[in-house]
Each structure stands twice: as structure tokens, then as C-alpha cells.
Amino acid sequence: MINDDILDRLATQVIELPSWAFGNSGTRFKVFAQAGVPRNPREKIADAAKVNELTGLAPKVALQIPWDKVDDYASLRSYAEDFGVELGTVNSNTFQDDDYKFGSLTHWDPRIRQKAIDHHFDCIDVMDATGSRDLKIWLADGTNYPGQDDIRARQDRLADSLQQIYARIGDDQRLVLEYKFFEPAFYHMDVPDWGTAYTQVLALGDKAHVCLDTGHHAPGTNIEFIVAQLLRLGRLGSFDFNSRFYADDDLIVGSADPFQLFRILYEVVRGDGFGPDSGVAFMLDQCHNIEKKIPGQIRSVLNVQEMTARALLVDRDALATAQAAGDVLGAHEIFNDAFYTDVRPALADWREKRGLPANPMKAYAASGYQEQIEADRVGGEQAGWGA
């Protein structure tokens, strides 16, 4: 069962929340609006702080520019701190401007490419004002048809654009490049996989890393192998945790395949990617459109914590012995023993000892917060993106 050493390690866990998860979100077909959704970044921060208040696991909020654009980022930082949270990763957006129809950092037109580069310079200015460490770049760039553009030249243009952005990164800041194997481009994406992302960041320098979104892979991909490899190479910068059945579903973390989440987190633990000194940022990118926003984030945060606890339960000495002996079933049983351990009672007790509710989901339902924000947030324009 969970011992004090594991509980002490879990106490260091930080799971960053995406600001956009509290706005209206959904699929490329439809975004269903919800009552009580934030209308501005401050209301998003208040909702994220509620998740942290009930779980003790989510003291950071990631921003997305321009969705979270404000006139005074230092004031926004102070506002967040008053709620007991910090502003975390700054995410760029080069996928919602008409100029980027055929690409942004990889575009053949130098004017459009420079516009995308300048946007990232603006994001770095936001980082300077908020104290954020990471600039995360996900690109929608790619092509839909063979021959549409020179795919090698696009890699060269990407490398040049990233180099200019990287040159502006501060000494205590990082550039984190995210990959996605398809969508919105379908013939090829300019950063489709971990190998492409790794190749690009390796050429930049030590302050460049790879972001792994658990929903950005082809079905059947062994994601934990990618985790192990990037940790081995020292280039895993962050996670975007969510769950998927078919594509980039952005469902509640662990809902589709809890065992996969466990396997991923085992490799994180085994590769020293867990803890405040690891440099690996845990972030959610779970923001589908049918569940309520705040309890959806609470559920995802708790699922990550539960699977981390199970990953920490793996008897690594016994596992190494079984592996060295070629004991295939014995090694597999050690894995299963940890995965099937019900850690929820121990974690509920852990929360109560820290002044947190034993069951954050029930505590939120009973808090009246949802009813309050639905009554208060009437009028104005809700945050989110249209579809």
C-alpha cells in the first residue's frame, strides 16, 4: 500500500491547468455554450483556483495568447497570486488568423512568417511580465495534398523561424515544441511526431524541449516508449494530458485507457521525470464540450494523481529481478499488482490530513460555486472559440 515516502512525493505534484478549458470548447463541428463560463482571463483564473482549492494539486494556470490577452499582465499575475495560483506556460496561437491558412512559421511568404515570429516575440514579453518559464508552440502548419508545397523547404523555414524565436528566450525560460500527427492538415503536418520535434529542438540548444500531448498520436502508438526515449535524451519538457479514443478527443484524462496513463506515468517515474527538480511540466489539455468545466478539470487532476500513486507503487527492485531472470509473467504481474491497487482511500485520507476535502468532486457539487457563477456571469461575451 501507499507508504509515507510515496505520500511525501505526491505532495510535490503540480498539475498545470489550461485557461481555455474553462471557456466554451468543443469539436470542429460544434461548441456548446454553458452557463457560468468565464468571460475574461480573471474569471478563468478564479475557476482554476477553485480546482486547486479542492485538490491541492493545481497551483498553476497556463495562458493562451491571444485568448488571454490583457492590457496589464503584471496586474493579472498579481490577481492570480491573490487566488493562490501562479501563471504558468504561455501558449502561442498561429492557427486562427486568415494569414495562416497555408502555414505560419513555415509559410513561403516572408511577411507572414515574420508576423508569426513577431507573435511569439509578443508571447515572450508576456512571459517576462508574468514570470512564466515555458513558451509552448503548437503549429497547425502542414499541407493537404501531395505537391501543394515543398515539404523539405518547410522544415528549413521552420528551423529558421524557431531559431529567431529561441534567440529571444531568456536565460531562465524554455521553448517547448509540441507535435501532432494529423489535423488540421491531413497530407502532412510540419511537426507530426516526436522525432521531428526532437530534431528541431536539438538544433536550437539546451533551453528547447519537446511537449508530448497524449492525444496527438496515431491509434496503437506506444506513447510510454516515446516518454522513455525523450527522458533518456533529456528533452521531455512537458505533457498535455488528456484522453482519446480515435483522434485528438481532449477527453478527461485516463477515461479511455487508464492502463495507458499508468504505463506513461510509470516511465515518467522510472526516468526521473517526476518531481520539482525534474523539469518536466504536467499540464492538462482536457477541454471537451459536454461536461461541466470545473468538475471536468477536477476529475482529470485526480486521475493523474491516482495513476501517479500507482506508478510509484511499482516494486522496481522486484521488477528488475524478474526482468533479469526472464520471468515474463512475473514481471507483468508486478506491473498489474500496482495498477490494480485501489489508492483512492489512501489519497482521500491524505487530503483530509492537509485540510482538503476527502472527495473533491462531491465537495464541489456541494459548494454552490457552480450555481453562483451561473447566476453572476450573465451578459458579456463568453470565452471560447467558435464552431
C-alpha positions in Angstrom: 0.0 0.0 0.0 1.0 3.7 -0.1 3.7 4.5 2.4 4.8 7.8 3.8 7.6 8.1 1.2 5.1 7.9 -1.6 2.7 10.3 0.0 5.6 12.8 0.5 6.5 12.5 -3.2 2.8 13.0 -4.2 2.8 16.2 -2.1 5.2 17.7 -4.6 3.0 17.1 -7.6 2.0 20.1 -9.6 -0.6 19.8 -12.5 -1.0 22.9 -14.5 -4.5 23.8 -15.8 -5.2 25.3 -19.2 -7.1 28.6 -19.0 -9.0 27.7 -22.2 -10.5 24.6 -20.5 -12.8 26.9 -18.5 -14.2 28.6 -21.6 -16.6 27.1 -24.2 -14.8 24.5 -26.1 -15.6 21.5 -28.3 -15.0 20.0 -31.7 -14.6 21.4 -35.1 -18.3 20.8 -35.7 -19.9 22.5 -32.7 -19.1 24.3 -29.5 -21.9 24.0 -26.9 -22.2 27.1 -24.7 -22.6 26.6 -21.0 -24.0 28.9 -18.3 -21.4 30.3 -15.9 -18.5 30.1 -18.4 -15.8 32.8 -17.8 -15.9 36.0 -19.9 -12.3 37.1 -19.3 -9.0 35.8 -18.1 -9.6 36.8 -14.5 -12.8 34.6 -14.3 -10.8 31.7 -15.8 -8.2 32.2 -13.1 -10.9 32.2 -10.4 -12.3 28.9 -11.7 -8.8 27.3 -11.9 -8.1 28.4 -8.3 -11.3 26.6 -7.2 -9.9 23.4 -8.7 -6.6 23.9 -6.7 -8.6 24.8 -3.6 -10.3 21.5 -3.6 -7.5 19.2 -4.8 -4.2 20.9 -3.7 -2.7 19.8 -7.0 -3.2 22.6 -9.5 -1.4 25.8 -8.4 -0.6 27.0 -11.9 -2.7 28.3 -14.8 -1.4 28.2 -18.4 -2.3 31.2 -20.7 -3.1 31.2 -24.4 -2.4 34.3 -26.4 -4.4 36.0 -27.8 -7.3 34.3 -26.0 -6.0 35.6 -22.7 -4.7 38.9 -23.9 -5.0 41.8 -21.4 -3.5 45.3 -21.1 -1.6 44.6 -17.9 0.0 41.2 -17.4 1.7 42.2 -14.2 -1.7 43.0 -12.7 -3.0 39.7 -14.0 -0.1 37.9 -12.3 -0.9 39.7 -9.0 -4.6 38.8 -9.4 -3.7 35.1 -9.8 -1.4 35.2 -6.7 -4.3 36.7 -4.7 -6.2 33.5 -5.5 -3.2 31.3 -4.5 -2.1 30.3 -8.0 0.6 31.2 -10.4 0.6 32.0 -14.1 2.4 29.2 -16.0 3.1 28.2 -19.6 2.3 30.7 -22.3 0.9 29.1 -25.4 1.1 30.8 -28.7 -1.7 30.7 -31.3 -1.0 30.8 -35.0 -4.0 28.8 -36.2 -6.8 31.3 -36.1 -5.7 34.1 -38.4 -6.6 34.2 -42.1 -2.9 34.9 -42.9 -2.0 31.4 -41.6 -4.3 29.5 -43.9 -1.2 27.9 -45.6 1.1 28.0 -42.6 2.7 30.3 -40.1 6.3 29.7 -39.1 6.7 27.5 -42.2 4.9 29.8 -44.7 6.6 30.5 -48.1 5.7 34.3 -47.7 8.4 36.0 -45.6 5.8 38.6 -44.5 3.5 36.0 -43.0 6.4 34.1 -41.5 7.6 37.3 -39.8 4.2 38.0 -38.5 4.1 34.6 -36.8 7.6 35.1 -35.4 6.6 38.6 -34.0 3.6 36.9 -32.4 6.0 34.7 -30.5 8.1 37.7 -29.5 4.9 39.1 -28.0 4.4 35.9 -26.1 7.9 36.1 -24.7 7.0 39.7 -23.5 4.0 38.1 -21.7 6.3 35.6 -20.1 8.6 38.3 -18.9 5.6 40.1 -17.3 4.1 37.0 -15.7 7.2 35.2 -14.6 6.4 32.2 -16.9 9.1 29.7 -17.7 7.8 28.0 -20.8 6.8 29.1 -24.3 4.8 26.3 -25.8 4.5 26.2 -29.6 1.9 24.0 -31.4 1.7 24.6 -35.1 -1.3 23.9 -37.3 1.1 24.1 -40.3 1.1 21.4 -42.9 -0.4 20.5 -46.3 -3.4 18.6 -47.6 -2.2 17.5 -51.0 1.0 16.0 -52.4 2.8 18.7 -54.3 1.0 21.5 -52.5 4.3 22.8 -51.1 7.9 21.8 -50.8 7.9 19.8 -47.5 11.6 19.9 -47.1 11.7 23.7 -47.6 9.0 24.0 -45.0 11.3 22.2 -42.5 14.1 24.7 -43.4 11.8 27.6 -42.9 10.6 26.2 -39.6 14.2 25.8 -38.3 15.0 29.4 -39.2 11.8 30.7 -37.6 12.4 28.7 -34.4 16.0 29.9 -34.2 14.8 33.5 -34.3 12.3 32.9 -31.5 14.8 30.9 -29.5 17.3 33.7 -29.6 14.8 35.9 -27.7 14.2 33.3 -24.9 15.6 34.4 -21.5 18.2 32.5 -19.5 15.5 31.1 -17.2 13.0 30.4 -19.9 12.4 27.5 -22.3 10.9 26.9 -25.7 8.7 23.8 -25.8 7.7 22.4 -29.2 4.5 20.3 -29.4 3.8 17.7 -32.2 0.6 16.3 -33.6 0.4 13.6 -36.3 -2.6 15.0 -38.2 -5.2 17.7 -38.1 -5.9 20.4 -39.3 -3.6 19.3 -42.1 -4.1 15.8 -43.5 -1.4 15.0 -46.0 1.4 16.1 -43.8 1.9 18.1 -40.6 5.2 20.1 -40.3 5.7 18.8 -36.8 3.9 15.4 -36.9 5.9 13.3 -34.4 8.4 13.3 -31.6 11.3 12.6 -33.9 10.7 15.8 -35.9 10.1 17.8 -32.8 13.3 16.4 -31.2 15.3 17.1 -34.3 14.2 20.7 -34.4 14.7 21.4 -30.7 18.1 19.7 -30.6 19.3 22.2 -33.2 18.2 25.1 -31.1 20.0 24.4 -27.8 19.6 23.3 -24.2 16.6 25.5 -23.5 14.5 23.8 -26.1 12.4 20.8 -25.3 9.5 18.6 -26.6 5.9 18.7 -25.4 4.0 15.4 -25.5 0.2 15.6 -25.9 -1.2 12.2 -25.1 -4.0 12.7 -27.7 -1.6 13.6 -30.6 -0.7 10.1 -31.7 -1.9 7.5 -34.2 -4.0 4.7 -32.7 -1.9 2.0 -31.3 1.2 4.2 -30.7 3.3 3.1 -27.7 3.3 6.5 -26.0 5.2 5.3 -23.0 8.1 4.3 -25.3 8.2 7.9 -26.5 8.2 9.2 -22.9 11.1 6.9 -22.0 13.1 7.9 -25.1 12.6 11.7 -24.6 13.5 11.3 -20.9 16.6 9.3 -21.9 17.6 12.0 -24.3 16.9 14.8 -21.8 14.4 16.6 -24.0 11.0 15.9 -22.5 9.8 19.3 -21.4 6.1 18.9 -20.7 2.9 16.9 -21.0 -0.5 17.9 -22.2 -2.6 15.2 -20.5 -6.0 14.2 -22.0 -7.6 11.1 -23.3 -8.7 9.9 -26.7 -10.5 7.1 -28.4 -9.9 8.0 -32.1 -8.3 11.4 -32.7 -7.5 14.5 -30.6 -10.6 14.0 -28.5 -9.4 16.0 -25.4 -11.4 13.9 -23.1 -11.0 13.6 -19.3 -7.6 12.2 -18.6 -7.5 8.4 -18.3 -11.1 8.0 -19.3 -10.3 5.9 -22.5 -7.4 3.9 -21.3 -6.4 4.1 -17.6 -3.8 1.4 -18.0 -2.0 3.5 -20.7 -2.0 6.5 -18.4 -0.5 4.3 -15.7 2.2 3.0 -18.1 3.1 6.5 -19.2 3.4 7.7 -15.6 5.5 4.6 -14.7 8.0 5.6 -17.3 7.9 9.2 -16.0 8.8 7.9 -12.5 11.3 5.4 -13.8 13.0 8.1 -15.9 13.2 10.7 -13.1 10.6 12.9 -14.8 8.5 13.3 -11.7 9.1 15.9 -9.0 10.0 19.6 -8.6 13.6 19.1 -9.8 12.8 17.0 -12.9 12.0 20.0 -15.2 9.0 18.1 -16.7 5.8 20.1 -16.5 2.5 18.3 -16.1 -0.3 20.1 -17.8 -3.9 19.2 -18.8 -5.2 19.9 -22.2 -8.6 18.4 -21.4 -11.4 20.6 -22.7 -14.3 18.8 -24.4 -17.7 20.3 -24.7 -20.3 18.2 -22.9 -19.1 18.0 -19.3 -19.1 21.0 -16.8 -15.8 22.8 -16.9 -14.6 22.9 -13.3 -15.6 19.3 -12.2 -14.1 18.0 -15.5 -10.8 19.5 -14.6 -11.1 18.2 -11.0 -11.7 14.7 -12.3 -8.7 14.9 -14.6 -6.4 16.2 -11.9 -7.5 13.4 -9.6 -7.0 10.8 -12.3 -3.4 11.9 -12.8 -2.7 11.8 -9.1 -4.2 8.4 -8.7 -2.2 6.9 -11.6 1.0 8.6 -10.3 0.4 7.0 -7.0 0.0 3.6 -8.6 3.1 4.2 -10.7 5.1 4.9 -7.5 3.8 1.6 -6.1 5.6 -0.5 -8.6 8.3 -2.6 -6.9 11.1 -1.7 -9.1 13.6 -3.9 -7.4 11.4 -7.0 -7.8 10.6 -5.9 -11.3 14.3 -5.7 -12.2 14.9 -9.1 -10.7 12.1 -10.7 -12.7 13.3 -9.0 -15.9 16.8 -10.2 -15.4 15.5 -13.7 -14.9 13.4 -13.6 -18.0 10.3 -14.1 -15.9 7.8 -12.6 -18.3 4.7 -13.3 -16.4 6.2 -12.5 -13.0 7.3 -9.1 -14.3 3.9 -8.4 -15.8 2.2 -9.4 -12.5 4.3 -6.9 -10.6 3.0 -4.2 -13.0 -0.6 -5.4 -12.6 -0.3 -5.5 -8.8 0.4 -1.8 -8.7 -2.1 -0.9 -11.4 -5.0 -2.7 -9.7 -4.2 -1.3 -6.2 -7.1 0.9 -5.1 -5.3 4.0 -3.9 -8.4 6.2 -3.5 -8.9 5.6 0.2 -5.3 6.5 1.0 -5.5 9.6 -1.1 -8.7 10.6 0.5 -7.1 10.3 3.9 -4.0 12.2 2.5 -6.3 15.1 1.5 -8.1 15.3 4.8 -4.8 15.5 6.7 -4.0 18.5 4.6 -7.3 20.2 5.2 -8.7 19.3 1.8 -12.0 17.6 1.1 -11.7 13.8 1.0 -13.8 13.8 -2.1 -13.2 17.0 -4.2 -15.9 16.1 -6.7 -18.6 15.9 -4.0 -17.2 18.9 -2.3 -17.5 21.0 -5.5 -21.1 19.8 -6.1 -22.0 20.9 -2.5 -20.1 24.1 -2.6 -22.6 26.1 -4.5 -19.9 27.6 -6.7 -21.4 26.4 -9.9 -24.8 27.9 -9.1 -23.1 31.1 -8.0 -21.1 31.6 -11.3 -24.2 30.7 -13.4 -26.1 33.4 -11.6 -23.3 36.0 -11.6 -21.9 35.6 -15.1 -24.8 36.9 -17.1 -24.2 39.2 -20.0 -21.0 39.9 -21.9 -19.2 37.6 -24.2 -18.2 34.1 -23.0 -14.7 32.9 -23.5 -14.1 30.2 -26.0 -13.8 29.6 -29.7 -16.5 29.4 -32.3 -17.6 26.5 -34.4 
